[in-house]
């Protein structure tokens, strides 16, 4: 990309409480096979910061721009490996689940097609007569770890 170019394809916005570090600060994943996720939620290689701002005080917004990941398929020789790579990954995701309550809320990326193929319930949710068109689905009464286990 040209220096100072405006052709930015990926953007994450994170609320960081005043005071810098601490348990409420987002952390970057270290897994080199997938992009780091600062948008909350547990991503491959990192713990999530949750959704929304922290407790007391105002929050500053940080916008992170990153290049799209091209040709990730080249390192995955089977469709099974490719789908495993897409699990809990922002690449090609078209829906997000906001799972948990309060500071424990995580934003989990997902793929409607994969969910609908694997579950009649998700198929009805996304493609049935009363299908949702929302790109964010709130599940406050579900533990994030349990929901990730369900998706896997």
Phi and psi restraints in degrees (value plus and minus 20) as a CYANA .aco file:
   2 UNK   PHI     -88.8   -48.8
   2 UNK   PSI     129.0   169.0
   3 UNK   PHI     -80.7   -40.7
   3 UNK   PSI     114.0   154.0
   4 UNK   PHI      50.7    90.7
   4 UNK   PSI      -5.4    34.6
   5 UNK   PHI     -86.4   -46.4
   5 UNK   PSI     135.1   175.1
   6 UNK   PHI    -124.8   -84.8
   6 UNK   PSI     -10.8    29.2
   7 UNK   PHI    -107.2   -67.2
   7 UNK   PSI      43.4    83.4
   8 UNK   PHI    -114.1   -74.1
   8 UNK   PSI     108.0   148.0
   9 UNK   PHI    -125.6   -85.6
   9 UNK   PSI     -35.6     4.4
  10 UNK   PHI    -154.6  -114.6
  10 UNK   PSI     118.4   158.4
  11 UNK   PHI    -168.1  -128.1
  11 UNK   PSI     111.6   151.6
  12 UNK   PHI    -139.8   -99.8
  12 UNK   PSI     118.9   158.9
  13 UNK   PHI    -135.6   -95.6
  13 UNK   PSI     109.9   149.9
  14 UNK   PHI    -149.7  -109.7
  14 UNK   PSI     117.2   157.2
  15 UNK   PHI    -111.8   -71.8
  15 UNK   PSI     103.8   143.8
  16 UNK   PHI    -135.7   -95.7
  16 UNK   PSI      99.0   139.0
  17 UNK   PHI     -81.3   -41.3
  17 UNK   PSI     130.0   170.0
  18 UNK   PHI     -79.9   -39.9
  18 UNK   PSI     125.7   165.7
  19 UNK   PHI      87.3   127.3
  19 UNK   PSI     -19.9    20.1
  20 UNK   PHI      57.0    97.0
  20 UNK   PSI    -144.6  -104.6
  21 UNK   PHI     -83.3   -43.3
  21 UNK   PSI    -184.4  -144.4
  22 UNK   PHI      92.1   132.1
  22 UNK   PSI     157.6   197.6
  23 UNK   PHI     -89.7   -49.7
  23 UNK   PSI     -38.3     1.7
  24 UNK   PHI    -107.7   -67.7
  24 UNK   PSI     -24.0    16.0
  25 UNK   PHI    -102.8   -62.8
  25 UNK   PSI     125.4   165.4
  26 UNK   PHI     -89.8   -49.8
  26 UNK   PSI     131.0   171.0
  27 UNK   PHI    -143.1  -103.1
  27 UNK   PSI     127.0   167.0
  28 UNK   PHI    -109.0   -69.0
  28 UNK   PSI     119.2   159.2
  29 UNK   PHI     -94.6   -54.6
  29 UNK   PSI     139.3   179.3
  30 UNK   PHI    -133.2   -93.2
  30 UNK   PSI     -17.4    22.6
  31 UNK   PHI     -93.9   -53.9
  31 UNK   PSI      98.5   138.5
  32 UNK   PHI     -98.0   -58.0
  32 UNK   PSI     -27.6    12.4
  33 UNK   PHI    -103.6   -63.6
  33 UNK   PSI     -28.1    11.9
  34 UNK   PHI    -164.5  -124.5
  34 UNK   PSI     138.2   178.2
  35 UNK   PHI     -89.9   -49.9
  35 UNK   PSI     130.7   170.7
  36 UNK   PHI     -91.0   -51.0
  36 UNK   PSI     125.8   165.8
  37 UNK   PHI    -136.6   -96.6
  37 UNK   PSI      99.3   139.3
  38 UNK   PHI    -123.2   -83.2
  38 UNK   PSI     -14.8    25.2
  39 UNK   PHI    -109.6   -69.6
  39 UNK   PSI      -2.8    37.2
  40 UNK   PHI      71.4   111.4
  40 UNK   PSI     156.0   196.0
  41 UNK   PHI      56.2    96.2
  41 UNK   PSI     132.0   172.0
  42 UNK   PHI    -102.6   -62.6
  42 UNK   PSI      98.6   138.6
  43 UNK   PHI    -127.1   -87.1
  43 UNK   PSI     148.0   188.0
  44 UNK   PHI     -77.6   -37.6
  44 UNK   PSI     100.9   140.9
  45 UNK   PHI      69.2   109.2
  45 UNK   PSI     -16.7    23.3
  46 UNK   PHI    -176.8  -136.8
  46 UNK   PSI     137.9   177.9
  47 UNK   PHI    -111.8   -71.8
  47 UNK   PSI     129.3   169.3
  48 UNK   PHI    -109.4   -69.4
  48 UNK   PSI     139.6   179.6
  49 UNK   PHI    -118.1   -78.1
  49 UNK   PSI     -30.5     9.5
  50 UNK   PHI      74.4   114.4
  50 UNK   PSI     159.8   199.8
  51 UNK   PHI    -132.8   -92.8
  51 UNK   PSI     121.8   161.8
  52 UNK   PHI      72.0   112.0
  52 UNK   PSI     159.1   199.1
  53 UNK   PHI    -104.1   -64.1
  53 UNK   PSI     157.2   197.2
  54 UNK   PHI    -108.2   -68.2
  54 UNK   PSI    -182.5  -142.5
  55 UNK   PHI     -91.6   -51.6
  55 UNK   PSI    -140.2  -100.2
  56 UNK   PHI     -88.3   -48.3
  56 UNK   PSI     133.0   173.0
  57 UNK   PHI      70.5   110.5
  57 UNK   PSI     146.2   186.2
  58 UNK   PHI    -104.8   -64.8
  58 UNK   PSI     143.5   183.5
  59 UNK   PHI    -139.5   -99.5
  59 UNK   PSI     122.8   162.8
  60 UNK   PHI    -117.0   -77.0
  60 UNK   PSI     123.0   163.0
  61 UNK   PHI    -115.7   -75.7
  61 UNK   PSI     113.2   153.2
  62 UNK   PHI    -139.1   -99.1
  62 UNK   PSI     112.2   152.2
  63 UNK   PHI    -131.7   -91.7
  63 UNK   PSI     103.7   143.7
  64 UNK   PHI    -128.7   -88.7
  64 UNK   PSI     106.8   146.8
  65 UNK   PHI    -129.5   -89.5
  65 UNK   PSI     118.9   158.9
  66 UNK   PHI    -163.4  -123.4
  66 UNK   PSI     135.0   175.0
  67 UNK   PHI     -90.7   -50.7
  67 UNK   PSI     127.6   167.6
  68 UNK   PHI     -87.9   -47.9
  68 UNK   PSI     133.9   173.9
  69 UNK   PHI    -111.5   -71.5
  69 UNK   PSI      87.1   127.1
  70 UNK   PHI    -113.5   -73.5
  70 UNK   PSI     127.9   167.9
  71 UNK   PHI      40.2    80.2
  71 UNK   PSI      11.1    51.1
  72 UNK   PHI     -85.1   -45.1
  72 UNK   PSI     -41.9    -1.9
  73 UNK   PHI     -86.7   -46.7
  73 UNK   PSI     -46.0    -6.0
  74 UNK   PHI     -81.4   -41.4
  74 UNK   PSI     -49.3    -9.3
  75 UNK   PHI    -111.5   -71.5
  75 UNK   PSI     -23.4    16.6
  76 UNK   PHI    -135.3   -95.3
  76 UNK   PSI      89.0   129.0
  77 UNK   PHI    -103.6   -63.6
  77 UNK   PSI     -40.5    -0.5
  78 UNK   PHI    -138.2   -98.2
  78 UNK   PSI     137.9   177.9
  79 UNK   PHI     -83.1   -43.1
  79 UNK   PSI     -56.0   -16.0
  80 UNK   PHI     -79.7   -39.7
  80 UNK   PSI     -64.2   -24.2
  81 UNK   PHI     -84.5   -44.5
  81 UNK   PSI     -58.3   -18.3
  82 UNK   PHI     -86.4   -46.4
  82 UNK   PSI     -63.5   -23.5
  83 UNK   PHI     -86.7   -46.7
  83 UNK   PSI     -56.7   -16.7
  84 UNK   PHI     -83.1   -43.1
  84 UNK   PSI     -58.5   -18.5
  85 UNK   PHI     -84.1   -44.1
  85 UNK   PSI     -56.1   -16.1
  86 UNK   PHI     -94.4   -54.4
  86 UNK   PSI     -37.6     2.4
  87 UNK   PHI     -79.2   -39.2
  87 UNK   PSI     106.3   146.3
  88 UNK   PHI      35.3    75.3
  88 UNK   PSI      20.5    60.5
  89 UNK   PHI    -149.2  -109.2
  89 UNK   PSI     119.6   159.6
  90 UNK   PHI     -88.7   -48.7
  90 UNK   PSI     -42.3    -2.3
  91 UNK   PHI     -80.0   -40.0
  91 UNK   PSI     103.8   143.8
  92 UNK   PHI      43.6    83.6
  92 UNK   PSI     -13.4    26.6
  93 UNK   PHI     -88.2   -48.2
  93 UNK   PSI     124.6   164.6
  94 UNK   PHI    -149.0  -109.0
  94 UNK   PSI     -13.3    26.7
  95 UNK   PHI    -171.1  -131.1
  95 UNK   PSI     129.0   169.0
  96 UNK   PHI    -149.2  -109.2
  96 UNK   PSI     119.7   159.7
  97 UNK   PHI    -126.3   -86.3
  97 UNK   PSI     107.9   147.9
  98 UNK   PHI    -116.9   -76.9
  98 UNK   PSI      81.8   121.8
  99 UNK   PHI    -130.9   -90.9
  99 UNK   PSI     111.8   151.8
 100 UNK   PHI      81.2   121.2
 100 UNK   PSI    -198.7  -158.7
 101 UNK   PHI    -143.8  -103.8
 101 UNK   PSI     132.7   172.7
 102 UNK   PHI      36.9    76.9
 102 UNK   PSI    -155.3  -115.3
 103 UNK   PHI     -90.4   -50.4
 103 UNK   PSI     -35.5     4.5
 104 UNK   PHI    -106.8   -66.8
 104 UNK   PSI     -15.7    24.3
 105 UNK   PHI     -90.3   -50.3
 105 UNK   PSI     115.2   155.2
 106 UNK   PHI    -144.9  -104.9
 106 UNK   PSI     123.8   163.8
 107 UNK   PHI    -120.1   -80.1
 107 UNK   PSI      89.1   129.1
 108 UNK   PHI    -127.0   -87.0
 108 UNK   PSI      99.2   139.2
 109 UNK   PHI     -96.4   -56.4
 109 UNK   PSI     129.2   169.2
 110 UNK   PHI    -171.4  -131.4
 110 UNK   PSI     154.9   194.9
 111 UNK   PHI    -146.7  -106.7
 111 UNK   PSI      93.9   133.9
 112 UNK   PHI     -72.4   -32.4
 112 UNK   PSI     -64.3   -24.3
 113 UNK   PHI     -79.8   -39.8
 113 UNK   PSI     -68.1   -28.1
 114 UNK   PHI     -83.1   -43.1
 114 UNK   PSI     -63.1   -23.1
 115 UNK   PHI     -83.9   -43.9
 115 UNK   PSI     -62.7   -22.7
 116 UNK   PHI     -87.5   -47.5
 116 UNK   PSI     -55.3   -15.3
 117 UNK   PHI     -88.0   -48.0
 117 UNK   PSI     -56.2   -16.2
 118 UNK   PHI    -106.6   -66.6
 118 UNK   PSI     -34.2     5.8
 119 UNK   PHI    -170.2  -130.2
 119 UNK   PSI     108.7   148.7
 120 UNK   PHI     -85.0   -45.0
 120 UNK   PSI     -50.6   -10.6
 121 UNK   PHI     -86.9   -46.9
 121 UNK   PSI     -67.1   -27.1
 122 UNK   PHI     -86.3   -46.3
 122 UNK   PSI     -55.4   -15.4
 123 UNK   PHI     -80.0   -40.0
 123 UNK   PSI     -66.6   -26.6
 124 UNK   PHI     -84.8   -44.8
 124 UNK   PSI     -57.8   -17.8
 125 UNK   PHI     -84.3   -44.3
 125 UNK   PSI     -58.9   -18.9
 126 UNK   PHI    -118.2   -78.2
 126 UNK   PSI     -43.4    -3.4
 127 UNK   PHI    -147.1  -107.1
 127 UNK   PSI     -25.3    14.7
 128 UNK   PHI     -96.0   -56.0
 128 UNK   PSI    -195.5  -155.5
 129 UNK   PHI     -80.9   -40.9
 129 UNK   PSI     -50.1   -10.1
 130 UNK   PHI    -135.4   -95.4
 130 UNK   PSI      20.3    60.3
 131 UNK   PHI     -81.8   -41.8
 131 UNK   PSI     124.1   164.1
 132 UNK   PHI    -101.7   -61.7
 132 UNK   PSI     123.7   163.7
 133 UNK   PHI    -128.1   -88.1
 133 UNK   PSI     -18.9    21.1
 134 UNK   PHI     -88.7   -48.7
 134 UNK   PSI     123.4   163.4
 135 UNK   PHI    -115.4   -75.4
 135 UNK   PSI     -27.3    12.7
 136 UNK   PHI    -148.1  -108.1
 136 UNK   PSI     106.5   146.5
 137 UNK   PHI    -139.4   -99.4
 137 UNK   PSI     101.8   141.8
 138 UNK   PHI    -109.2   -69.2
 138 UNK   PSI     111.9   151.9
 139 UNK   PHI    -152.0  -112.0
 139 UNK   PSI      54.1    94.1
 140 UNK   PHI     -90.9   -50.9
 140 UNK   PSI     -42.7    -2.7
 141 UNK   PHI    -115.7   -75.7
 141 UNK   PSI      -3.3    36.7
 142 UNK   PHI    -139.2   -99.2
 142 UNK   PSI     117.5   157.5
 143 UNK   PHI     -95.1   -55.1
 143 UNK   PSI     113.9   153.9
 144 UNK   PHI     -75.7   -35.7
 144 UNK   PSI     -61.4   -21.4
 145 UNK   PHI     -84.2   -44.2
 145 UNK   PSI     -59.1   -19.1
 146 UNK   PHI     -87.6   -47.6
 146 UNK   PSI     -58.3   -18.3
 147 UNK   PHI     -88.1   -48.1
 147 UNK   PSI     -60.1   -20.1
 148 UNK   PHI     -82.9   -42.9
 148 UNK   PSI     -58.2   -18.2
 149 UNK   PHI     -84.9   -44.9
 149 UNK   PSI     -58.2   -18.2
 150 UNK   PHI     -83.1   -43.1
 150 UNK   PSI     -63.8   -23.8
 151 UNK   PHI     -86.6   -46.6
 151 UNK   PSI     -54.8   -14.8
